[in-house]
Amino acid sequence: MTAEHPHALLGAYALDALGRADRAQFTAHLEACTLCQAELAEFRETARRFGEVERPSD
Protein backbone atom coordinates (compact mmCIF):
# COMPACT_ATOMS: atom_id res chain seq x y z
CA MET A 1 0.00 0.00 0.00
CA THR A 2 1.32 3.42 -0.84
CA ALA A 3 1.51 6.46 1.42
CA GLU A 4 -1.26 8.10 -0.65
CA HIS A 5 -4.89 7.81 0.41
CA PRO A 6 -5.77 4.13 -0.13
CA HIS A 7 -9.32 4.82 -1.39
CA ALA A 8 -8.76 2.58 -4.42
CA LEU A 9 -8.39 -0.42 -2.11
CA LEU A 10 -11.83 -0.01 -0.55
CA GLY A 11 -13.62 -2.39 -2.91
CA ALA A 12 -11.00 -5.09 -2.48
CA TYR A 13 -11.17 -4.61 1.29
CA ALA A 14 -14.96 -4.95 1.27
CA LEU A 15 -14.66 -8.18 -0.72
CA ASP A 16 -11.89 -9.50 1.53
CA ALA A 17 -9.57 -9.62 -1.46
CA LEU A 18 -6.52 -7.85 0.01
CA GLY A 19 -3.40 -9.61 1.15
CA ARG A 20 -2.72 -9.80 4.86
CA ALA A 21 -0.35 -6.80 5.02
CA ASP A 22 -2.53 -4.51 2.88
CA ARG A 23 -5.63 -5.54 4.82
CA ALA A 24 -3.96 -4.71 8.13
CA GLN A 25 -2.80 -1.33 6.85
CA PHE A 26 -6.21 -0.52 5.40
CA THR A 27 -7.95 -1.57 8.61
CA ALA A 28 -5.73 0.86 10.53
CA HIS A 29 -6.54 3.58 7.99
CA LEU A 30 -10.25 2.83 8.24
CA GLU A 31 -10.25 3.48 11.99
CA ALA A 32 -9.44 7.15 11.36
CA CYS A 33 -11.00 7.87 7.95
CA THR A 34 -14.68 8.72 8.12
CA LEU A 35 -14.87 8.98 4.32
CA CYS A 36 -13.77 5.38 3.89
CA GLN A 37 -16.00 4.25 6.77
CA ALA A 38 -19.01 5.77 5.03
CA GLU A 39 -18.13 4.27 1.66
CA LEU A 40 -17.55 0.86 3.22
CA ALA A 41 -21.01 1.05 4.79
CA GLU A 42 -22.43 1.86 1.34
CA PHE A 43 -20.60 -1.11 -0.21
CA ARG A 44 -21.98 -3.41 2.48
CA GLU A 45 -25.51 -2.07 2.04
CA THR A 46 -25.29 -2.62 -1.71
CA ALA A 47 -24.04 -6.18 -1.18
CA ARG A 48 -26.90 -6.82 1.24
CA ARG A 49 -29.40 -5.58 -1.33
CA PHE A 50 -27.94 -7.82 -4.02
CA GLY A 51 -28.62 -10.72 -1.70
CA GLU A 52 -32.30 -9.75 -1.61
CA VAL A 53 -32.77 -9.73 -5.38
CA GLU A 54 -34.79 -12.64 -6.63
CA ARG A 55 -33.17 -14.60 -9.41
CA PRO A 56 -35.25 -15.45 -12.46
CA SER A 57 -36.34 -19.05 -12.65
CA ASP A 58 -35.06 -21.15 -15.52
Summary of the structure (lengths in Angstrom):
residues: 58
radius of gyration: 14.0
end to end distance: 43.8
largest distance: 48.9
contacts: 116
relative contact order: 0.16
helix: 69%
strand: 0%
